[in-house]
Structures are given as C-alpha cells and as structure tokens.
Amino acid sequence: MRSVSQARARDVLRRELSDILRREVQDPRAALVSIADLTLSSDRGHARIQLSVLGSEEERRTAITAVRRAAGFIRGRLGRRLRLRRTPELRFELYRGAEHAERIDRLLDEL
C-alpha cells in the first residue's frame, strides 16, 4: 500500500514542479528544462529531481544554476499548492542519461 501512495506522491510532485517551472519561475533559462526523473525519499522529506536540458553544455550549466537559485521560491510555491505538513527539500541535478547511452553505443561500436 505504501508504494502506491509513494508513486502517487511522486506523480503529483512531478506535475506541480513542471507547472511551477514552466509558468511561475521568471528566469528564462529555467524554461529550457524538463523533469527527467524524480526520486522521493521514503519519509517524503527530500526529493531529487533530475532535469533534462536542451542546448549546449554551457546552456545546460546556466539553466541548472538558474533552477537551483530558484529552489527556495519553487519549494515555497509547491508548499502552498499542495498544503503539505512538510514540503520536501528539493535537490536539482542535471540528467545525463542520453550522454551515457551515446557513450555506451560508441564503446560497443569500438569493440
């Protein structure tokens, strides 16, 4: 039963975070990001959000920096929307899944 509740909480967090990033964060660099993965701790006190960013490496770094700087604002908006007893701490990271897949493909081709 707990896993269903945990999955629902992740889905709600993902949907609300996407909406906040798209509509409420004023920094235009944050518009380049999308949520690739969201991991929620078992006590729901911490959330690790992996963000996918389009563009060059420099654009990726600046977009992640912009989102990290807005983390307090995002957490506050999230708390107001969801009315949780405790809003999770948000940790934003750059998702590099596509880069890893490309590297693995190159290594396999070399073999």
C-alpha positions as CSV (number, residue, x, y, z in Angstrom):
1,M,0.0,0.0,0.0
2,R,2.8,2.4,0.8
3,S,4.4,2.0,-2.6
4,V,1.1,3.1,-4.3
5,S,0.9,6.2,-2.1
6,Q,4.6,6.9,-2.7
7,A,4.1,6.6,-6.5
8,R,1.1,8.9,-6.3
9,A,3.1,11.5,-4.3
10,R,5.9,11.4,-6.9
11,D,3.4,11.9,-9.7
12,V,1.8,14.9,-8.0
13,L,5.2,16.4,-7.2
14,R,6.3,16.0,-10.8
15,R,3.2,17.5,-12.2
16,E,3.3,20.5,-9.9
17,L,7.0,21.1,-10.3
18,S,6.7,21.1,-14.0
19,D,3.9,23.6,-13.9
20,I,5.8,25.9,-11.5
21,L,9.0,25.7,-13.6
22,R,7.0,26.5,-16.8
23,R,4.7,29.2,-15.5
24,E,6.0,30.8,-12.3
25,V,9.8,30.9,-12.4
26,Q,10.6,34.2,-14.1
27,D,14.2,33.3,-15.2
28,P,14.0,32.4,-19.0
29,R,16.9,30.0,-18.6
30,A,14.6,27.8,-16.5
31,A,12.2,27.4,-19.5
32,L,14.7,25.1,-21.1
33,V,14.4,22.4,-18.5
34,S,12.1,19.4,-18.2
35,I,11.9,16.8,-15.4
36,A,13.5,13.6,-16.5
37,D,13.3,11.8,-13.2
38,L,12.1,12.4,-9.6
39,T,13.1,10.4,-6.6
40,L,11.3,10.9,-3.3
41,S,12.7,9.7,0.0
42,S,10.6,7.2,2.0
43,D,9.8,9.9,4.6
44,R,9.0,12.4,1.8
45,G,11.4,14.8,3.3
46,H,13.8,15.0,0.3
47,A,13.2,15.0,-3.4
48,R,16.0,14.5,-6.0
49,I,14.9,16.0,-9.3
50,Q,16.9,15.2,-12.4
51,L,16.4,17.8,-15.1
52,S,16.9,17.4,-18.8
53,V,18.1,20.5,-20.6
54,L,18.3,21.2,-24.3
55,G,21.2,23.1,-25.7
56,S,25.0,23.2,-25.4
57,E,26.9,22.3,-22.2
58,E,27.1,26.0,-21.3
59,E,23.4,26.4,-21.6
60,R,22.8,23.3,-19.5
61,R,25.0,24.6,-16.7
62,T,23.4,28.0,-16.7
63,A,19.9,26.5,-16.8
64,I,20.6,24.2,-13.8
65,T,22.2,27.1,-11.9
66,A,19.1,29.2,-12.5
67,V,16.8,26.5,-11.3
68,R,19.0,25.9,-8.2
69,R,18.9,29.6,-7.4
70,A,15.1,29.5,-7.6
71,A,14.8,26.3,-5.4
72,G,13.5,28.3,-2.4
73,F,10.9,30.0,-4.4
74,I,9.9,26.7,-6.1
75,R,9.7,24.9,-2.7
76,G,7.5,27.7,-1.3
77,R,5.1,27.6,-4.3
78,L,5.0,23.8,-4.0
79,G,4.1,24.0,-0.3
80,R,1.3,26.4,-1.0
81,R,-0.1,24.4,-3.8
82,L,0.0,21.0,-2.0
83,R,-0.6,22.1,1.5
84,L,1.7,19.5,3.0
85,R,2.7,19.4,6.6
86,R,6.3,19.3,5.4
87,T,7.4,20.3,1.9
88,P,10.3,18.2,0.7
89,E,13.8,19.6,0.4
90,L,14.5,19.9,-3.4
91,R,17.8,18.9,-4.9
92,F,18.2,19.6,-8.6
93,E,20.7,17.7,-10.8
94,L,21.5,17.5,-14.5
95,Y,20.2,14.3,-16.1
96,R,22.9,12.8,-18.3
97,G,21.1,9.6,-19.4
98,A,21.3,10.4,-23.2
99,E,25.0,11.2,-22.9
100,H,25.7,7.9,-21.1
101,A,23.7,5.9,-23.7
102,E,25.6,7.6,-26.5
103,R,29.0,6.8,-24.8
104,I,28.0,3.2,-24.3
105,D,27.0,2.9,-28.0
106,R,30.4,4.3,-29.0
107,L,32.2,1.8,-26.7
108,L,30.2,-1.1,-28.1
109,D,30.9,0.0,-31.7
110,E,34.7,0.1,-30.9
111,L,34.5,-3.5,-29.7
